[in-house]
Amino acid sequence: MQDSSSRRSRQLRMNRRLRFLYLSAAQMRRQVPVWIAAILIGLVAYVFALGSHWSHDLFFKAYDASPYWSLLITPAGLALAIWIMHRFFPGSAGGGIPQSIAALEPGMEKLREYCFTLRAAVGKIVLTLIGIGSGATFGYEGPIVQVGAAIKYSLNRKAAQRHEGAARSFILAGAAAGVAAAFNAPLAGIMFAIEEMGRIFDMRAGSTILLSVIVAGLTTFAINGNYSYFGVVPVAMESKQAWLAVPLCGVIGGIIGGLACRLMLSLSKRLPGPLHGWRGRYPIRFAAGCGLVLAVIGILSDGSTFGTGYFRARDIIEGHGAALQDYGVLKLITMFVSHISAVPGGMFAPSLAVGAGFGLNMSQLLPFLPQAMVVLLGMVGFFAGMTRAPMTGFVIVMEMTNSSAMLIPLMATALLAASVSRLVTRRALYEGQVRLFLPQWRARMEQIDPPSGRT
């Protein structure tokens, strides 16, 4: 009797162990596409960044030969990008971040199948590089959000189509991994996913995001090594007077960022006068016209406003921006013009460059403080005021400049700027763009597939 009971006990333990091994193996099989997608996102982010720098350098080689080449290259490049988008990659339209946020809404299965395919990801990369190579004020960091989400979603499509929660977690994880790999800023990727992409996570989404950010970040680290996006900025709040920069940059950055957000949303909703109709009827010609405006501004500014703004922002941070006093205003104007051209491109890096320009102006009000310190606070102030994402703002600036000693001042400035921005504009930038995008998308779907019973 005891032998029989002992055999049954051993059999039950063996069954439990076998079941555990089987479930563990099944879990590992489900994780394989997640790992592959994260590695691929890291590789693509590296190639995207490399292509962005090559495109930027190629444009400036032509500009250095003669500034007037930009009068041909910029209009022709933006017109070409619009033609290619309408002809081959309609799912690649937009900046990438609003589309990714909209895809998290319930009932967005058709949007996910339209914007989060590998074809759309390839189109996003090609079109963004054309825009950057044309000298427009675009960055690749916003588009990499959609590209990362598309890679993660496409490689896990079956699981995403079966479970709404899985689809949401894949899009969030891909977006966060893209930001982390693009900026070499893993914490910023996680903050971006939490603050901008979605505010409530289940355990599965959290673990998938963390795993994706780590793997994508390690992939770019293995290829490109450890680096700071804007270099190392060795500054700190070493005196009581230095804290005067926090309210100054927080208030001014929040006001300017809030006004920029308000104008950007207004332009996204409807262009003034006949411009709105012209863009709808003649999108290619309209993009060429925007390119001509960008070329003229670029020539008048001695080329400073062309491109992403990365190198100019770095010059300002390093104290080489004596001739860039008008940079913040001019770069903001070119960012608006690039945006209304409808060419796919991001505003993440350009908004930081604009913030650096305004930070340079703010440093003139506090000449007794280190310029680099005020510029960093100006960057985070404008970014937080425009996007109303203070956590992402102070983390991303801290990681991109390796300035951990500035964490508390950056945090305080970002929170103050976001609060001031609320007094200027009702909607945050990406929230407002999503609210404008979703009705347009639903109207388009009703035209293609009208509800039953409606004529």
ZATORZA-763127 format. One record per atom (N, C-alpha, C): residue in one letter; z, y, x. Coordinates in pm, whole numbers, plus 50000, padded with zeros to 5 digits. Atoms other than C-alpha are relative to their C-alpha. Last residue first. Example, Ala and Ser with C-alpha at 12.3 -4.5 7.8 and 13.67 -1.06 7.14 Angstrom:
<pts>
S499944988149918 S507144989451367 S500735010949923 A500004988150089 A507804955051230 A500005012050090 
</pts>
This chain:
<pts>
T501434998549983 T451685541747391 T499725010850102 R500384986149984 R455265530147418 R498515000950024 G499794992850125 G456355496847268 G499645014450010 S500595006250117 S456775480447609 S500355008049875 P499105008850076 P457675504147891 P499304994549877 P499254993550108 P454715518248090 P500884990149926 D499555010950086 D453775500348417 D500845005949886 I500635012549956 I451735523348643 I500334988649904 Q501444998550009 Q452525555648461 Q499304987150036 E500365000550142 E456115544848403 E498505001849980 M499955013850043 M456465536948775 M499634998649851 R501155007149943 R455305571748867 R499964985649955 A501194995450074 A457765587848630 A498764992850052 R499975006750131 R460555566448780 R498805004149915 W500315014249983 W459595577549131 W499964992949866 Q501415001049965 Q459465614449040 Q499584985450014 P500824997750120 P462795611848860 P498514999050028 L499895010850098 L464325595049171 L499225002649871 F500925011149977 F463015619549431 F500024989749888 L501374995750025 L464625651749310 L499024988350009 R500074996150141 R468095636549278 R498615005149963 V500045012450079 V467565619349614 V499875003349852 Q501345005749986 Q466685652649775 Q499864986949922 G500954992350080 G469835668449634 G498604994450008 E499695002650141 E472055640749771 E499015007449910 Y500595013050034 Y470265643450104 Y500324996149856 L501445001249976 L470915680650138 L499434986849950 A500265003049861 A474345684249976 A498524996750016 R500365013549956 R474245699649632 R499954999150151 R499335010050083 R476035730049489 R499784985950052 T500955008650070 T475125754449761 T500744989049927 V501354994449991 V476965784149909 V499004992049918 L499994987150069 L480605777149822 L498605006249993 R499865002650144 R480155740449907 R500025012949920 S501325002950055 S478885751150250 S500054997649850 V500664987150024 V482275766750327 V498644997749935 S499304993350110 S483955732750283 S499355013349965 A500355007050123 A481355714950497 A500675006649879 A501394996750033 A481755741350769 A499574993249870 L500024986350049 L485565737750768 L498595003949956 L499354999750131 L485375699850794 L499995014149940 A500845006950097 A482825701551076 A500605000549860 T501164991750029 T484785727851268 T499124993749894 A499544988450079 A488055708351244 A498825008949961 M499605004750133 M486395675951358 M500395011849911 L501235003550071 L484625692751648 L500324995749857 P500734987950038 P487885709351755 P498714997249924 I499264992650102 I489735675851732 I499315013249964 L499995006750129 L487085655451918 L500695008249891 M500254990050104 M486395680052200 M500144994149859 A498914990249992 A487955658252473 A499885010749892 S498875004850079 S485615630452357 S501175009750004 S498964989649993 S482655650352489 S501194996049914 N498905006449927 N480135623052570 N501165009850020 T499684991649885 T477385646552452 T501134994450085 M501254995849936 M475645623752201 M500245008650123 E500615011249928 E478925606052116 E498755004350077 M499095004749896 M480805638152031 M499364988850082 V500034990249891 V477845652951846 V500904995550113 I501305001049933 I477455621051640 I499905010050114 V500105012349921 V481145618251560 V498704999850078 F499184998849880 F481505654751458 F499944987350085 G500284988849912 G478515654151227 G500855000050126 T501185003349921 T478875619451077 T499745011050102 M499625011149912 M482405628250970 M498844996050089 P499204995949883 P481365662550841 P500364988650094 A499535013149953 A478485650950616 A500855002550125 R498685002250059 R477705682250416 R500504985750029 T499995013450058 T474085679250533 T501264997149920 M501285003350061 M473455716250599 M500044986549929 G500284991050110 G477005727850661 G498734996549927 A499095003350110 A477875697050866 A499755009149880 F500355013350051 F474775701951083 F500884996349881 F501244999150076 F475365739551120 F499644986549937 G499804991450116 G479005735351218 G498755000949914 V499355007950104 V478355705251442 V500235008449875 M500835011350042 M475785724151643 M500644992449885 G501074994850084 G477805756251652 G499094989149949 L499404997150129 L480845737251780 L498965005949904 L499695012850065 L478735722452058 L500605002349862 V501275005850045 V477315756852140 V500244986749928 V500364993350125 V480825771952152 V498694994349945 M499025003550103 M481925746252412 M499625006249865 A500285013650046 A478755749952618 A500944995949888 Q501145000250092 Q479185787752636 Q499764986149944 P501135007449944 P482655786052788 P498874998649897 L499865014550013 L484825813052627 L498804992950062 F498925004449912 F485205849752731 F500254984949993 P500475001549862 P481815858452584 P501064995150098 L498805004249929 L482995851252228 L499664998150148 L498874993350064 L480465869452009 L501324996750068 Q500064986049959 Q477665859552250 Q501145008149937 S499334998949870 S478735823152203 S499975014450051 M498564998750022 M477825826551835 M500765001750132 N499734986650053 N474185833151928 N501505002349979 L500234990649891 L474095802052148 L500275014349954 G498815000649916 G475665782151864 G499885009350120 F499014991150061 F472835794351642 F501314999850078 G500484986349991 G470345778751882 G500975009949939 A499794995649862 A472425747151920 A499545014450018 G498574997049983 G472565744151542 G500325004650141 V499784987150067 V468775746451526 V501465004250016 A500594989949913 A468585718451785 A500175014049940 L499074998349889 L471025697551580 L499485010550098 S498874992350053 S468855703651273 S501075001950107 P500304985650012 P465775693151474 P501175008349947 A499984993449869 A467485660251573 A499635014749991 F498715002549937 F468215649651213 F500115007550133 M499374987149973 M465255665751038 M501334998550073 G498584998350025 G462945635651026 G500515013750037 G499274996449880 G459225631350986 G501445003049965 P498745007049977 P456585621150736 P500645003950133 V500195010249896 V453965648550684 V501334993050022 A499945013650058 A454605666250353 A499674989150100 S501315005849973 S453545700350502 S499874986049941 I500874998150116 I456605714550325 I498604994750024 H499565007750118 H458905699150587 H499035001449884 S500315014149976 S456995712050888 S500364991549879 V501465001350010 V457135747450746 V499584985550022 F500414998450140 F460895744850684 F498504997849984 M499525012150068 M461555731051034 M499635000549852 T500975010849976 T459335758251180 T500444986949935 I501234997150075 I461505784551012 I498984988950020 L499725002750141 L464705768451142 L498765002549915 K500055014650016 K463265767551493 K500294996149856 L501405004449995 L462505804851473 L499894984949979 V500734995250117 V466015813851355 V498584994649998 G499445005850122 G467845792151611 G499225004049876 Y500435013850021 Y465525801151899 Y500504994349869 D500605000950133 D465845838751879 D499694985749959 Q499114993650097 Q468305841052171 Q499464999249858 L500145007050130 L466305815452370 L500905006249894 A501194994650066 A465605834752693 A499814994249859 A499934985350004 A469125829952832 A498835006049924 G500664994850119 G469105793352734 G500005015049989 H501284994649956 H469835776153065 H499235006449884 G499884986349956 G473565770353008 G498715006450049 E499774999549856 E473555732252999 E500035014350054 I498705006049971 I473995731952620 I500345001450149 I498954990850050 I471095756252579 I501384994750033 D499964988249913 D468805735452802 D501115009649957 R499335004149876 R469755704052609 R500085011750098 A498575001150028 A468905721052282 A500774996150125 R499464986450011 R465555731652424 R501504999749973 F499904994249866 F464835696152542 F500555014249995 Y499055007149915 Y465655679952207 Y500205007250134 G498914990849964 G463915705751990 G501004993850095 T498755003950067 T461745679651818 T501125010050023 G499355012749974 G458465695751915 G501344998249930 F500765012350018 F457175731451939 F500894987750024 T499765005950131 T459575760451890 T499224987149976 S498645005250015 S459875770152258 S500214992749867 G499945014650010 G456135772752318 G501374994349972 D500255006049869 D456135808652440 D500234984950000 S498685002949940 S457695820252110 S499884993550137 L499234987649991 L454475837551996 L501374997950065 I500604991649896 I452505806152080 I500805012850019 G499775006049869 G454845784051880 G499455008450114 I498594997549965 I454865807251579 I500304994650139 V499844985649976 V451045807051578 V501435003350041 A500634996849872 A450895769251616 A500175014750035 L499145005049892 L453415763451338 L499435003650136 V498824991349996 V451405785651101 V500934995850114 L500444987249942 L448215766751190 L501175009850011 G500155001749856 G449945733651128 G499575012750070 C498645000049945 C451045745350785 C499964998550152 G499524986250005 G447405753750709 G501415001350055 A500654993049890 A446345719050827 A500445014650004 A499325004249877 A448935703750594 A499405006950121 F498704993349999 F447505724250306 F500774996450127 R500214986149958 R443985712950389 R501335007550008 I500425000349860 I445075676450375 I499795014250052 P498895003249908 P447125680750057 P499595000350147 Y500655001149868 Y444385699249863 Y501054996650106 R501455002050012 R445205696649492 R499334997350135 G500335011350085 G448975691049510 G498514997049996 R499595012449932 R449525713549812 R499654987849917 W500895002849888 W447435740949654 W500374987150071 G501255005650050 G449335739049328 G499044996550111 H499695013250059 H452695743649499 H498724993349949 L499935010249894 L451365771549723 L500234986149942 P501095009950010 P450255792049420 P500084988950103 G501334995050032 G453605809949392 G498964989149990 P500184987350072 P456645794849561 P498535003249974 L500364989449908 L456865757749646 L499745013049923 R501264993150032 R458705735449402 R499765011150102 K500225000350145 K461535710249420 K498675006449962 S500305013950039 S461435703249792 S499674998949852 L501365002949957 L461175740549864 L499604985749965 S500894991950084 S464295746949657 S498544997450035 L500075006650130 L466065718049828 L499085007649905 M500745012549982 M465225732550170 M499854992649868 L501424996849992 L466325767350059 L499154987550015 R500434994850130 R469725754749945 R498505003150000 C500065011150095 C470205733650256 C499465004649865 A501155008149962 A469335763050481 A499824988249906 L501204992750042 L471755785150289 L498744992250036 G500085000650145 G474495759050328 G498785007149947 G500395013550039 G473785755250698 G499864998449851 I501415001549964 I473885792950751 I499494986149959 I500814990850080 I477145796550557 I498514998050029 G500015004350140 G478775765250701 G499145008949913 G500825012050011 G477755773951057 G499924995049857 I501404996049985 I479135809151018 I499074987949987 V500404991150110 V482435796850875 V498525003650010 G499895006950128 G482935766751104 G499495008549884 C501135009350012 C481585783951415 C500044992549867 L501274992749992 L483955813451377 L498824990849976 P500304993250127 P486885792751250 P498685007650003 V500055009450113 V486625768951549 V499755007149867 A501375004650024 A485675794151817 A499914990949879 L500684990050083 L489045811851792 L498584995549965 W499975004450140 W490555779251922 W499425010449905 A501175008450028 A489425788652272 A499954995849854 Q501104991750046 Q491965816952277 Q498784991749961 K499784996950140 K494775791452296 K498875008549944 S499174988150022 S493385778252621 S500165002349850 E498974998649898 E491975745752761 E500885012249981 M499244988350044 M489925734352464 M501195001850093 A498815003050080 A487665710152650 A500655013149960 V499274988350049 V484305709052826 V501194995449917 P498575000349964 P482585683253045 P500745012749958 V499574985950008 V479245679752859 V501515000450028 V498544999149998 V477585646852959 V500395014850004 G499324999449872 G473925643852862 G501505001049984 F500134986549946 F472265653052534 F500705001450136 Y501254994350051 Y471605617052421 Y499765014050056 S499634990450103 S474365602352639 S498755007849961 Y500364986149977 Y473355571252830 Y500535008449886 N499124991150073 N474235534552873 N499665014550034 G498754996549938 G471315513352986 G500845009249913 N500014986249953 N467785514452851 N501285004150072 I501314995249956 I466925478252784 I500115013250075 A500565009349903 A470335461352766 A498675005050056 F499224998649877 F471845492052598 F499434991050108 T500484988049932 T469035491952340 T500755002450131 T501415002049964 T469855455852254 T499455012250073 L500055007949877 L473615461452267 L498564997750046 G499554991649889 G473265489352009 G499974992650133 A501074990349972 A471175467551777 A500385008950118 V501135007249940 V473705439051807 V498865009750034 I499645005249867 I476755461251752 I498794993650067 V499844988649908 V475235481151464 V500284995150141 S501334994349973 S473995449551291 S500085011550099 L500765009249916 L477345431551320 L498665006150040 L499385000349868 L479255461651186 L499224991150096 I500254987249933 I476845466750897 I500554999750142 T501424999749966 T476895429850801 T499655012850074 S500215008849886 S480695428950817 S498544999950045 G499344994849882 G481035459350593 G499764991550123 A500764988549951 A478405447850344 A500635005350128 R501255004949943 R480055413650308 R499195011650059 M499765005549868 M483515428750265 M498714995450066 D499255012350009 D482405450849978 D500104994250141 F500515012149937 F481495486450045 F500844988049959 I499175011550038 I481915518749850 I499364987550057 R498584997149981 R480715552449981 R500924988349965 G499255006450107 G477025546650038 G501485001050027 M500765010550068 M474235560350249 M500784993749884 E501254995750062 E475675593850351 E499364989249914 E499934986750057 E479365588950436 E498735003949923 I498904998150093 I479725551550494 I499885013249925 A500115009650109 A476335544450648 A501085002249895 F501154996150082 F476445576350853 F499854990649881 M499624988450081 M479945568550977 M498885004349907 I499085004950103 I478815533851092 I500425011549908 G500745008650093 G475795547851274 G500884995049887 A500754991250089 A477895575951424 A499194991949900 L499054994850099 L480305550051564 L499305009149900 P499635010150101 P477415531651728 P500975005149895 A498744995150059 A475955562451902 A500444990349891 N499005007049918 N473095553652135 N501405004249957 F499174990249930 F471215580151934 F500914993750105 A500794988149967 A468325558551812 A500805009850085 A500915002949890 A470245525551830 A499245012550044 A499235003549881 A473185537651622 A499094997850120 V499364987849949 V470945555251369 V500744996950130 G501034991049952 G468765524351326 G500575012750060 A500465005049870 A471735500951304 A498935009050059 A498964997149901 A473205522251027 A499594995550139 A499954985549979 A469945521750829 A501035003550108 G501194996049925 G469505484250874 G499995014850031 A499865004849863 A473095477350769 A498815004150085 L498964992449932 L472865499050458 L500104996150147 I500534986549983 I469555483550353 I501005008850075 F501065000549899 F470855448350416 F499435013950026 S499375001349869 S474125455350228 S498954999750111 R499344987449963 R472265468449924 R500594999250140 A501054990049976 A469955438549906 A500595013150047 A500615003149870 A472915414949946 A498925010050035 G499074996049895 G474785431849663 G499444997450139 E500044985549987 E471765429049435 E500915004850111 H498714993450022 H471555391649496 H499875014950024 R499105008050082 R468505368949465 R501275007549963 Q500545000950136 Q465905394149583 Q500894991849908 A499874987050066 A468005403049887 A499504999549856 A498604998150035 A468435366449988 A500185013249925 K499635010150099 K464685361049972 K501455001749955 R500494996850134 R463885394050146 R500474989949895 N499005006750086 N466095388950455 N499605001549853 L499665012949940 L463455396850718 L501054992349921 S501175008949998 S461975423850496 S500344986250056 Y500305004850135 Y465335440350415 Y498864989850002 K498895008550047 K466485442950777 K499694994149863 I499975012249918 I463105455550898 I501084990549949 A501165008250036 A462765480150609 A499984987050079 A499745006250130 A466315493350656 A498854990849960 G498975010149983 G465655499251025 G500314992849871 V500575011049922 V462365516850952 V501024988850019 Q500845008150089 Q463925537650676 Q499404988150074 V499135005050106 V466725549550907 V499204991249905 I499495013049955 I464295551751200 I500984994349899 P500875011250033 P462505578950999 P500534986450045 G499985002150144 G465535601951029 G499124988549958 E498715005950037 E465955597151406 E500134998049850 Y500175014150039 Y462265601851489 Y501284993949945 G499305009349914 G462435639751490 G499764985849951 F499575012950056 F460105665751348 F500794992450104 T498555001449986 T459395702351417 T500464987649925 A499214996150117 A455615699951457 A501484997450026 G499154988549973 G454005699051803 G500845004449883 S500714987950041 S451085676651707 S500835012550024 G501074997349904 G452505647551907 G499175012149965 I499354995249878 I455655649551692 I498965003750105 G499394987050026 G453585647251373 G500665005850123 I501104990550010 I451425619051513 I500565014149976 L500454997149864 L454585600951623 L498825009650000 T499024991349935 T456005604051273 T499575003850141 L500124986550055 L452815590351119 L500995009750063 V501284994049961 V452685559751345 V499925014649955 I500004997649856 I456375551151309 I498745007550043 K499004989549972 K456435555250933 K500005003650148 G500554987150037 G453215535350898 G500945011450031 V501024996849900 V454695506251093 V499395013749970 A499304996849875 A457785506850871 A499015003850110 A499464986550013 A455665508750553 A500725004250127 R501144990850000 R453715478050665 R500475014649991 L500364997949861 L456955460050751 L498805009250013 T500835010849948 T458035465450393 T499725002850147 F499265007349898 F460845487350268 F499284987150038 C499664991949883 C459015514850078 C500654992150114 Y501054990249969 Y457175495649804 Y500265007150133 E501215007349963 E459225463749765 E498875009450041 R499745007649878 R462405484249778 R498764992450045 L499974990649890 L461045508949523 L500224992750132 K501394996449971 K460125480549291 K499935010050115 E500695011049935 E463665466049310 E498575003750039 M500994994649907 M465295499649238 M499234989050073 G501325000050060 G467155488248927 G498905005450087 P500365011950078 P470585497849056 P498595001549941 E499714998850142 E470605526249314 E499634986949928 L498715006250027 L470685516349682 L500375000649852 A500175014450014 A466965523149715 A501304992749974 A500465003050136 A467625560049647 A499874985049978 I498864998150090 I469665562549968 I499624996449858 S499045010849973 S466825547350171 S501235001149911 Q500545012450056 Q464235570050010 Q500984988450019 P499894999850147 P466385600650079 P499494987349935 I498605001050043 I466785590050448 I500125000849848 G499435013249974 G463135582650521 G501414998449948 G499224999949876 G461735617850561 G500634986750035 G498634995050003 G459035613550301 G500714998950133 A499824985750025 A455925592150269 A501475003750003 S499344993849885 S455745557750433 S500275014849980 G498585003050003 G454985538250115 G500805006350113 P499324991650100 P451615555650090 P501494997549990 F498555002250003 F450555539850422 F500695008849896 F499525013149953 F446775534150445 F501494997549977 R501015010649994 R444715561550280 R500594986350030 H500565002650133 H447365586150162 H499054988050002 M498945003950092 M449325583450489 M499434996549862 I499625013949972 I446235583550710 I501074995249902 W501125008750039 W444935615450546 W500354985350021 I500045000650147 I448345632450568 I498884990949953 A498865007850047 A448685623550938 A500004998649848 L500275014249976 L445165635651013 L501144991349949 A501005004050099 A445885669550851 A499674985150014 L499325001050130 L449085672451056 L499034995949891 G499075011349999 G447225664351379 G500714998249867 A500765012650011 A444275687351306 A500924988049994 P500595001750134 P446545717051231 P499274986849984 T498965000750104 T448675711151546 T499404999049860 I499285012850004 I445865702151789 I500974999249884 L500845011250045 L443445730551717 L500824987449979 L500684995450122 L445635761651733 L499054989449945 S499145003150115 S447795742151982 S499385004649868 W500325013450046 W444925743252230 W500824996349877 Y500864999250118 Y445555780652240 Y499474986349956 P499234999550124 P448525776052471 P499144999449875 S500294987550072 S446135765152747 S500815000149871 A501374996849959 A446595738153011 A499525012849935 D499924993849868 D450345739952952 D498615003350054 Y499524986250015 Y449775733652582 Y500065007150134 A501114992150054 A447635702752653 A500415014649988 K501024999749894 K450355688752879 K498795008149954 F499714988949910 F452875699752617 F499095000150122 F500304987150062 F451285677852352 F500215011450100 L501454998850011 L451255647452579 L499615013349939 D500534996349868 D454915652752671 D498495001949995 H499554986549969 H455995652852304 H499405004750133 S500774991250087 S453915622152227 S500345014550029 W501384999849951 W455385604252528 W499145009649918 H500024992149876 H458935614252430 H498585000850056 S499724986150034 S458425602052072 S499945008950125 G501214994250055 G456785569952189 G500175014749965 L500934998749888 L459815562252406 L498695006449953 A499524988949917 A462155569252114 A499065002550117 F500194987850078 F460095546851884 F500425012250082 V501434996949994 V459925519452148 V499705013149928 Y500324996449862 Y463725520452188 Y498535003950013 A499424986849975 A464295521351812 A499695004650142 V500864990050063 V461865492251770 V500535014150025 L501254999349926 L463755470952021 L499095011049945 G499724994149870 G467145478851864 G498745001650084 I499754985750023 I465755472051516 I500305007150132 L501304993650019 L464325438751638 L500165015049976 I500654999349868 I467715428251772 I498675007249990 A499274990049922 A469325437251437 A499395001550140 A500354986750049 A466635418351242 A500685010950083 I501384997249958 I467055387251457 I499595014149958 W500014997749856 W470835387951413 W498605003950047 V499274987549980 V470595391751034 V500015003750149 P500894988650028 P467875364951017 P500685013550020 V501094999149903 V470235340851202 V499035011449969 Q499804988849909 Q473285348850987 Q498845001850098 R500214987550074 R472185326650695 R500135012250092 R501434999250033 R471775297050932 R499705012949924 M500734996249879 M475235303951075 M498525001449972 Q499734985949976 Q476745303550726 Q499255005050123 A500784992650099 A475045270250655 A500185015050018 A501405000649957 A476435256050980 A499105007849903 S500144991449883 S479905268450888 S498565000350049 L500014986150045 L479575253650539 L499845009750117 Y501244997650075 Y478565219950683 Y499915014649955 L501114999249904 L481315220650947 L498685003149929 F499844987649924 F483925228950681 F498855001850099 R500394989150090 R482625201350453 R500105013550072 L501465000350013 L482755176750741 L499505011349911 R500584995549874 R486315187350819 R498485000349993 R499784985749989 R487385184550454 R499375005750129 N500914993250093 N485755150450423 N500145015250008 M501365000649944 M487515138350737 M499015007249910 R500064990549888 R490855150450605 R498625000450063 L500004986450055 L490215132950274 L499935010450110 Q501334997450056 Q489215100850452 Q499925014149943 R500924997349888 R492345101750668 R498605003349948 S499634987149941 S494515105750356 S499065003650115 R500484989550090 R492655077550177 R500305014050056 R501464999349989 R493155054850478 R499435011049911 S500334993649872 S496865063450491 S498505001450017 S499724985750013 S497275055750121 S499645007550126 S501014994450090 S495565022050168 S500195014949983 D501284999749927 D497695013850473 D498915006249914 Q499954988649910 Q500885023850281 Q498705001250079 M500004988050083 M500005000050000 M500005012550087 
</pts>
